[in-house]
Every structure is written in structure tokens, then in C-alpha cells.
């Protein structure tokens, strides 16, 4: 399974903040944070104040995807951008690529055809126009949910209140003449934090042993408890951190040669997000492989 390029970028570009535990080696205290992460209203409403960076300027935004069991409903996902130019295009490119689905068991799904090409043809005034092309069949519920996801994702930008969408040169069926508008009834809350994936990061120049082990969550979280165990119940020794955008708990293992793609590990976790939504669990997962 291809792991999300977006989440890989976040986790590899981030600095790390130490987690304390008497069972693990003590991590070095991080330098003071001097960066700024700017959030828009959609991000703040769904995820609260974003974690601030060590340096530089980042932007907290959202994208919407439909639910597997309720395709007419959409849920927001957090996105972090590092460039203030063409932010709408950055977000829509990630949305239609399918890379925001982190694993096969996700309760969200990607409604967009693999060959879909999207162009923003107009951003003037309160209306954004999108032109979409695909040779694959895109109709029924997949078209409906895809158009809805695009519309709500575009409308997070406050100056926009209408979205016009053409598919293969034709207006989307039943689109109002003035375009689609915001539909609050389609949106659902994000609920409790979720553990999404357990990933190892291998360096291409040193492909034998992973340099990091990552427990990835679906949003920025504050860690109340995090322990990683081998199958025999022994703790994974090393330095424990969280990523700077707090989307993952990270371990730099003391004995990286013990861990390989597919290694079964147990994650014991207890986390809370910025808006006070808490969750905990004990999950046994195979280690997925990332290379950079």
C-alpha cells in the first residue's frame, strides 16, 4: 500500500519534540519555537489552534472527503501547507490524488477517478470555476460525492461563496446556474482522534534499518501516554518524540536492526486533541515501509 505522500512530507520536514518516560531514554529538550502556523476559520472550527512550528511560516487548512457508510456526508481532514502561493490548487491537487486516504481500512473514501485532471479556470470575485476531465466513467454517487468534496473544500476560502464545475466541458448535472454553494447539512464532525498507521522510515542510502518508527494520527494531538512494544511484550527502546505538527508519535529506535517491513508491534496510546476530544487504545499493527 502506498502511504500518503502528504503525511510523509509532514513527518520528514518536521522537527521533533521529546516525550518523557521512565521506560525510555530521555530525549533532548527542543529549542524554543519561533515559527508561525496560520490557520483559517475551517481549520480552527474543526481542529482548534494549530501547533506552532520551530521556524518559518506554515498554513493550516482542511480538505473534505466522503464517509464510506454515508457517502452523502463529508468530514474534514487537516492539511499543512508551506507556501502561500496557489493554496487552493495545492489543496485540490492533494484531494483528487487519493493520497489523503492513509490506509485501506479508512472510514473515508476517494471518489475521484485515477486519471482525473483538474484545472482552476477562474478565481475572480466570489465564484471559483473548476474544469475537470476524465475518460473513465464518473457518475452516480461517486460524481455526487466528488463534486460535494470539491465544493466544500473550495468554500473554506472566505472570499468564495459559489463553485462552478465542468466535467469534460459540460456543467455537472443539476448544478444551479450560479454554481454550488455551501451545504452545512453535508458536513459531520471529526469525532475522537484516531490512530491511522504504523510506519517505518528507511533512508535510501541506508536501506537495511529504519531510522524512525512513526505512529500516525488523523490530526494534531497531545500525547498523554505512548508506548511501543515488540511482540514478546518488551518495550521498543530509544528516544520518543512527537512531530512538530503533532500528527505522529515518533521513535528513534536504539536497536533499529530489529525492525523490518511487516514487523508486528503494539502501540499503547492515550491522546487528546486541541479541542479536548480524547481517545486511547492498544493496537497491534504491521510496520509499513517508507523510503526517503
TAGIWO-V501660 format. One record per residue. N is the residue number from 0. RES is the residue in three letters. SS is DSSP state (hx for helix, st for strand, lp for the rest). BURIAL is + if it has 24 or more other ideal C-beta (glycine too) atoms within 12 Angstrom, else -. Layout:
N;RES;SS;BURIAL
N;RES;SS;BURIAL
//
This chain:
0;UNK;lp;-
1;UNK;lp;-
2;UNK;lp;+
3;UNK;lp;+
4;UNK;hx;-
5;UNK;hx;+
6;UNK;hx;+
7;UNK;hx;+
8;UNK;hx;+
9;UNK;hx;+
10;UNK;hx;+
11;UNK;hx;+
12;UNK;hx;+
13;UNK;lp;+
14;UNK;lp;+
15;UNK;st;+
16;UNK;st;+
17;UNK;st;+
18;UNK;lp;+
19;UNK;lp;-
20;UNK;lp;+
21;UNK;lp;-
22;UNK;lp;-
23;UNK;lp;+
24;UNK;st;-
25;UNK;lp;-
26;UNK;lp;-
27;UNK;lp;-
28;UNK;lp;-
29;UNK;lp;-
30;UNK;lp;-
31;UNK;lp;-
32;UNK;lp;-
33;UNK;lp;-
34;UNK;lp;+
35;UNK;st;-
36;UNK;st;+
37;UNK;st;-
38;UNK;st;+
39;UNK;lp;+
40;UNK;hx;-
41;UNK;hx;+
42;UNK;hx;+
43;UNK;hx;-
44;UNK;hx;-
45;UNK;hx;+
46;UNK;hx;+
47;UNK;lp;+
48;UNK;lp;-
49;UNK;lp;+
50;UNK;lp;+
51;UNK;lp;+
52;UNK;lp;+
53;UNK;lp;-
54;UNK;lp;-
55;UNK;lp;-
56;UNK;st;-
57;UNK;st;+
58;UNK;st;+
59;UNK;st;+
60;UNK;st;+
61;UNK;st;+
62;UNK;st;+
63;UNK;st;+
64;UNK;st;+
65;UNK;st;+
66;UNK;st;+
67;UNK;lp;-
68;UNK;lp;-
69;UNK;lp;-
70;UNK;lp;+
71;UNK;lp;-
72;UNK;lp;+
73;UNK;st;+
74;UNK;st;+
75;UNK;st;+
76;UNK;st;+
77;UNK;st;+
78;UNK;st;+
79;UNK;st;+
80;UNK;st;+
81;UNK;lp;+
82;UNK;lp;-
83;UNK;lp;-
84;UNK;lp;-
85;UNK;lp;-
86;UNK;hx;+
87;UNK;hx;+
88;UNK;hx;-
89;UNK;hx;+
90;UNK;hx;+
91;UNK;hx;+
92;UNK;hx;+
93;UNK;hx;+
94;UNK;hx;+
95;UNK;hx;+
96;UNK;hx;+
97;UNK;lp;+
98;UNK;lp;+
99;UNK;lp;+
100;UNK;lp;+
101;UNK;lp;+
102;UNK;lp;+
103;UNK;lp;-
104;UNK;lp;-
105;UNK;lp;+
106;UNK;lp;+
107;UNK;st;+
108;UNK;st;+
109;UNK;lp;+
110;UNK;lp;+
111;UNK;lp;+
112;UNK;lp;+
113;UNK;lp;-
114;UNK;lp;-
115;UNK;lp;+
116;UNK;st;-
117;UNK;st;+
118;UNK;st;-
119;UNK;st;+
120;UNK;st;-
121;UNK;st;-
122;UNK;lp;-
123;UNK;lp;-
124;UNK;lp;-
125;UNK;lp;-
126;UNK;st;+
127;UNK;st;+
128;UNK;st;+
129;UNK;st;+
130;UNK;st;+
131;UNK;st;+
132;UNK;st;-
133;UNK;lp;+
134;UNK;lp;-
135;UNK;lp;-
136;UNK;lp;-
137;UNK;lp;+
138;UNK;lp;-
139;UNK;hx;-
140;UNK;hx;-
141;UNK;hx;-
142;UNK;hx;+
143;UNK;hx;+
144;UNK;hx;+
145;UNK;hx;+
146;UNK;hx;+
147;UNK;hx;+
148;UNK;hx;+
149;UNK;hx;+
150;UNK;hx;+
151;UNK;hx;+
152;UNK;hx;+
153;UNK;hx;+
154;UNK;lp;+
155;UNK;lp;+
156;UNK;lp;+
157;UNK;lp;-
158;UNK;lp;-
159;UNK;lp;+
160;UNK;lp;-
161;UNK;st;+
162;UNK;st;+
163;UNK;st;+
164;UNK;st;+
165;UNK;st;+
166;UNK;st;+
167;UNK;lp;-
168;UNK;lp;-
169;UNK;st;-
170;UNK;st;-
171;UNK;lp;+
172;UNK;lp;-
173;UNK;lp;-
174;UNK;lp;+
175;UNK;lp;-
176;UNK;lp;-
177;UNK;lp;-
178;UNK;lp;+
179;UNK;st;+
180;UNK;lp;-
181;UNK;lp;+
182;UNK;lp;-
183;UNK;hx;-
184;UNK;hx;-
185;UNK;hx;+
186;UNK;st;+
187;UNK;st;-
188;UNK;lp;-
189;UNK;lp;+
190;UNK;lp;-
191;UNK;lp;-
192;UNK;lp;+
193;UNK;lp;+
194;UNK;st;+
195;UNK;st;+
196;UNK;st;+
197;UNK;st;+
198;UNK;st;+
199;UNK;st;+
200;UNK;st;+
201;UNK;st;+
202;UNK;st;-
203;UNK;lp;-
204;UNK;lp;-
205;UNK;st;-
206;UNK;st;-
207;UNK;st;-
208;UNK;st;+
209;UNK;st;+
210;UNK;st;+
211;UNK;st;+
212;UNK;st;+
213;UNK;st;+
214;UNK;st;+
215;UNK;st;+
216;UNK;st;+
217;UNK;lp;+
218;UNK;lp;+
219;UNK;lp;+
220;UNK;lp;+
221;UNK;st;+
222;UNK;st;+
223;UNK;st;-
224;UNK;st;+
225;UNK;st;+
226;UNK;st;+
227;UNK;st;+
228;UNK;st;+
229;UNK;lp;+
230;UNK;lp;-
231;UNK;lp;-
232;UNK;lp;-
233;UNK;lp;-
234;UNK;st;+
235;UNK;lp;+
236;UNK;lp;-
237;UNK;st;+
238;UNK;st;+
239;UNK;st;+
240;UNK;st;+
241;UNK;st;+
242;UNK;st;+
243;UNK;lp;+
244;UNK;lp;+
245;UNK;lp;+
246;UNK;lp;+
247;UNK;st;+
248;UNK;st;+
249;UNK;st;+
250;UNK;st;+
251;UNK;st;+
252;UNK;st;+
253;UNK;lp;-
254;UNK;lp;-
255;UNK;hx;+
256;UNK;hx;-
257;UNK;hx;+
258;UNK;lp;+
259;UNK;lp;-
260;UNK;lp;+
261;UNK;lp;-
262;UNK;lp;+
263;UNK;st;-
264;UNK;st;+
265;UNK;st;+
266;UNK;st;+
267;UNK;st;+
268;UNK;st;+
269;UNK;st;-
270;UNK;st;+
271;UNK;st;-
272;UNK;lp;+
273;UNK;lp;+
274;UNK;lp;-
275;UNK;lp;-
276;UNK;lp;+
277;UNK;st;-
278;UNK;st;+
279;UNK;st;-
280;UNK;st;-
281;UNK;st;-
282;UNK;st;+
283;UNK;st;-
284;UNK;st;+
285;UNK;st;-
286;UNK;lp;+
287;UNK;st;+
288;UNK;st;+
289;UNK;st;+
290;UNK;st;-
291;UNK;lp;-
//
